[in-house]
Amino acid sequence: MTEFVVLQTAVSEWTETALINILGFALIAGIVTTTVAFGYRAVSTRGAPVGVGTFAGLAVVAGWLNAAGLEQATIIDETPLVHHATATYVLGAVVVSAIAAEIGRRIGDEVARDVFDITRLAATGEIASLVRSARLSIAIQLPERIDDAAGYPPVDPSIKRDLAGRTVLVPQISDESALRSRLATRLERDYGLGHVSITVGADGTVERLAIGGTRSRIGSSLPTGTVAMAIRTDPAPTASVGDPIEVWTSEEDSSRLAATGMVRATAGDVATITVDADAADRLADSGSSYRLTTRSEPPNDGDGLCSVLRAADETVRSVTVEDGGTLDNVFVGWLSGIVLVVVRDDEVIPFPDDNETLRDGDELSVLGTAGELASLPPNEAGTMH
């Protein structure tokens, strides 16, 4: 009985000491995290992330426990380091300190917002996210007149009416070019525009805004030696886009084959077709209407690839390697973009390895964005597809 009382007294004293120490660690972690959260909000006007506050509070507690263990070989009374009681003590200190750190983070953030009069944005949506990410925003007033961008298809009039006089919120940017780029990207994304041209005055106002639709860029996808032309068909063409067709004259007394090609677009009784350049001259000279018949051809994914390339930001550029040029004796892997094919002495090398060395006379087809392809040397023989 006496031994039980002594054991109960010893356990109570150890437990009491452990609880007091754990509460002390929690108090230290809370004070440290409160200070960190207060300073973070004061400097950045944004709340400290959860991980930052917890790490700051636990770092102090962990450092204290490690220092005590290294100095005395124990961290509480005479309990060995390798003991389940010590493990329980450390785990309790970490858990309680983490909770106190989170409470301290919230208290420090709340106090800092009251002291520095920082109003927290409770709204949600794109504008609120924009303001939070940039801390400050400016209102850009678009002009009442929206012009058409030269060289681009006109957009729907409803888009112009929607943009005329509209106020757009953008992050506060001092650099004029960066402001134009940010605003243009925003308008292109929100309204599905192909091009946006902005003129900003000295006072930061938008003096001129020109917009255009996405260009089909049919010429960039035409094979060498072919042209695209519009012809009148009677009756209206039944062939769909991408079908190989035969073009027949629709004379009353006789009908003859005028050309072969491919349908690219149809509108009523007018069809846009691609044919050889010589055939295009014959079709243009006659000035009559034609009949289209569809030819059988093995299926391929060429038209799908062309449509994807036209819609993507990337494009394909063909470059010829010249003797002593910047591409001579250069590895394929060193080039910006993706080298799709290398044509060398009538040998086609698709998707060459990165260690493939370029030689004089090699013809490359490189896929990439305009910025990536700009690093390629100028080439009079190069073409954009």
Residue pairs with C-beta under 8 A, 6 or more apart in sequence:
14 76
14 77
14 79
14 85
17 76
17 77
18 76
18 89
18 92
21 76
21 89
21 93
22 89
22 92
22 93
22 96
22 97
23 96
25 61
25 64
25 93
25 96
25 97
26 93
26 96
26 97
26 99
26 100
27 100
28 57
28 60
28 61
28 64
28 97
29 57
29 58
29 60
29 61
29 97
29 98
29 100
29 101
29 104
30 57
30 100
30 101
30 103
30 104
30 107
31 104
32 56
32 57
32 60
32 101
32 104
33 53
33 54
33 56
33 57
33 100
33 101
33 102
33 104
33 105
33 108
34 104
34 105
34 107
34 108
34 111
35 108
36 48
36 52
36 53
36 56
36 105
36 108
37 47
37 48
37 53
37 104
37 105
37 106
37 107
37 108
37 109
37 112
38 108
38 109
38 111
38 112
39 112
40 46
40 47
40 48
40 52
40 109
40 112
41 47
41 48
41 108
41 109
41 112
41 113
41 116
41 118
42 112
42 115
42 116
44 135
45 116
45 118
45 135
46 132
46 135
47 109
47 120
48 105
48 108
48 109
50 102
50 105
52 105
53 101
53 102
53 104
53 105
53 108
54 98
54 101
54 102
54 105
56 101
57 97
57 98
57 100
57 101
57 104
58 94
58 97
58 98
58 101
61 93
61 94
61 97
62 94
65 75
65 90
65 93
68 74
68 75
69 75
69 81
73 80
73 81
74 80
74 81
74 86
75 81
75 86
75 89
75 90
76 85
76 86
76 89
79 85
79 86
79 89
80 86
112 118
113 119
113 120
121 128
121 131
121 132
127 137
127 169
130 137
130 169
130 170
130 171
131 137
131 169
133 171
134 171
134 172
136 171
136 172
137 169
137 170
137 171
137 172
138 169
138 170
138 171
138 172
138 204
139 167
139 168
139 169
140 167
140 168
140 169
140 170
140 183
140 205
140 206
141 165
141 166
141 167
141 205
141 206
142 163
142 164
142 165
142 166
142 167
142 168
142 206
142 209
143 164
143 165
143 206
143 207
143 208
143 209
144 164
144 165
145 164
146 160
146 163
146 164
146 209
146 210
146 211
147 208
147 209
147 210
147 211
148 154
148 155
148 210
148 211
148 212
149 195
149 196
149 197
149 210
149 211
149 212
150 210
150 212
151 212
151 215
152 194
152 195
152 212
152 213
152 214
152 215
153 194
153 212
153 213
153 214
153 215
153 216
154 212
154 213
155 191
155 193
155 211
155 212
155 213
159 191
159 193
159 211
160 211
162 191
163 187
163 191
163 209
163 211
168 183
168 186
168 187
170 179
170 182
170 183
170 186
171 182
173 179
173 182
176 200
176 204
179 200
179 204
180 198
180 200
183 196
183 198
183 206
184 196
184 197
184 198
187 193
187 196
187 211
188 194
188 195
188 196
191 211
192 214
193 211
193 212
193 213
193 214
194 212
194 213
194 214
194 215
195 211
195 212
196 209
196 210
196 211
196 212
197 208
197 209
197 210
197 211
198 206
198 208
198 209
199 206
199 207
199 208
199 209
200 206
200 207
201 207
216 310
217 310
218 228
218 264
218 272
219 228
220 310
220 315
220 384
220 385
221 306
221 309
221 310
221 385
222 228
222 274
223 274
225 276
225 277
226 261
226 274
226 275
226 276
226 277
227 274
227 275
227 276
227 277
227 280
228 264
228 272
228 273
228 274
229 272
229 273
229 275
229 280
229 283
229 284
230 270
230 271
230 272
230 273
231 247
231 270
231 271
231 273
231 283
231 289
231 290
232 269
232 270
232 289
232 290
233 269
233 270
233 271
233 289
233 290
233 291
233 292
234 250
234 269
234 289
234 290
234 291
235 269
235 291
236 266
236 268
236 269
237 245
237 263
237 266
237 269
237 271
237 292
238 292
238 294
239 245
239 263
239 266
239 271
239 292
239 293
239 294
240 263
240 266
241 263
241 264
241 265
241 266
241 303
242 262
242 263
242 303
243 262
243 263
243 294
243 295
244 260
244 261
244 262
244 294
244 295
244 296
244 297
245 260
245 261
245 262
245 263
245 273
245 292
245 293
245 294
245 295
246 257
246 259
246 260
246 292
246 293
246 294
246 295
247 257
247 258
247 259
247 260
247 261
247 273
247 275
247 279
247 283
247 290
247 291
247 292
248 255
248 256
248 257
248 258
248 290
248 291
248 292
248 293
249 255
249 256
249 258
249 286
249 288
249 290
249 291
250 288
250 289
250 290
250 291
251 288
255 291
258 279
258 282
258 283
258 286
258 290
259 275
259 276
259 279
259 280
259 282
259 283
260 275
260 279
260 295
261 273
261 274
261 275
261 276
261 279
262 273
262 274
263 271
263 272
263 273
263 292
264 272
264 273
264 274
265 271
265 272
266 272
269 289
271 292
273 292
275 283
283 290
309 315
309 316
309 385
313 369
313 370
314 337
314 367
314 368
314 369
315 367
315 368
315 369
315 370
315 373
315 384
315 385
316 340
316 365
316 366
316 367
316 384
316 385
317 365
317 366
317 368
317 373
317 376
317 382
317 383
317 384
317 385
318 363
318 364
318 365
318 366
318 381
318 382
318 383
318 384
318 385
319 327
319 363
319 364
319 366
319 376
319 377
319 379
319 381
319 382
320 361
320 362
320 363
320 364
320 379
320 381
320 382
321 327
321 328
321 358
321 359
321 360
321 361
321 362
321 363
321 364
322 328
322 360
322 379
323 360
325 377
326 377
327 335
327 358
327 362
327 364
327 376
327 377
328 358
328 359
328 360
329 357
329 358
329 359
330 357
330 358
331 354
331 355
331 356
331 357
331 358
332 339
332 342
332 352
332 353
332 354
332 355
332 356
332 357
332 358
333 353
333 354
333 355
335 364
335 366
335 375
335 376
336 366
336 368
336 372
336 373
336 375
336 376
337 366
337 367
337 368
337 369
337 372
337 373
337 376
338 366
338 367
338 368
339 351
339 352
339 364
339 365
339 366
339 367
340 350
340 351
340 365
340 366
340 367
341 348
341 349
341 350
341 351
341 352
341 364
341 365
342 348
342 349
342 352
342 356
342 358
342 362
342 363
342 364
343 349
343 362
343 363
343 364
344 359
344 361
344 362
344 363
345 361
349 356
358 364
365 385
366 373
366 376
376 382
